[in-house]
Amino acid sequence: GAKKSPFYRIVVADSRFPRDGRFIEEIGTYNPASPPLDQDRHRACPAWIKSGAQPTDTVRALLKKVEVL
């Protein structure tokens, strides 16, 4: 995001790729200045987690906030 205006993309990425490199799928976005995450868009998260994906601590907290996990 712009300076002092954070904006984050939540993606599914393979651990063998660089942190800012290629990713498999963009699941959603997070903008702390706006309302919480859109629940409809994050319905794919449980499917990825059942497939063995491991969310980071930050993403896990965000998903719990919108009651997806």
C-alpha positions in Angstrom: 0.0 0.0 0.0 0.9 3.6 0.0 2.9 5.1 2.8 1.0 4.7 6.1 -1.9 3.1 4.2 -1.5 -0.7 4.6 -3.2 -3.1 2.3 -2.5 -6.9 2.3 -3.3 -9.7 -0.2 -4.0 -13.1 1.3 -2.6 -15.8 -1.0 -1.9 -19.5 -1.1 1.7 -20.1 -1.9 4.1 -23.0 -2.2 6.8 -22.9 0.5 9.4 -23.6 -2.1 8.9 -20.3 -3.8 10.2 -16.9 -2.6 8.0 -14.9 -0.2 7.1 -12.3 -2.8 7.3 -14.7 -5.7 4.8 -16.9 -7.5 1.7 -17.9 -5.7 -1.1 -20.5 -6.4 -4.2 -18.5 -5.6 -5.2 -15.1 -4.2 -7.9 -15.8 -1.5 -8.7 -12.3 -0.6 -7.4 -9.0 0.7 -7.2 -7.2 4.1 -7.4 -3.5 4.5 -7.3 -2.4 8.2 -8.9 0.9 7.4 -12.0 -0.7 6.0 -14.6 -3.1 7.6 -13.4 -6.7 8.2 -12.7 -9.3 5.5 -15.5 -10.3 3.1 -16.7 -13.7 4.4 -18.0 -14.9 1.0 -14.7 -14.5 -0.6 -12.8 -16.5 2.0 -14.9 -19.6 1.8 -12.0 -21.3 -0.1 -9.8 -21.1 3.0 -11.1 -24.2 4.8 -10.7 -26.2 1.6 -7.0 -25.2 1.4 -6.5 -25.9 5.0 -8.0 -29.4 4.6 -5.6 -30.0 1.7 -2.7 -29.3 4.1 -2.1 -25.6 3.7 -0.8 -23.9 6.9 -1.9 -20.3 7.5 0.5 -17.9 9.1 -0.3 -16.7 12.6 -1.5 -13.4 11.2 -3.8 -14.9 8.6 -5.2 -17.4 11.1 -6.1 -14.5 13.4 -7.8 -12.6 10.5 -9.8 -15.7 9.5 -10.9 -16.3 13.1 -12.0 -12.6 13.2 -14.5 -13.2 10.4 -15.4 -16.7 11.7 -14.1 -18.6 8.8 -12.0 -20.9 10.9 
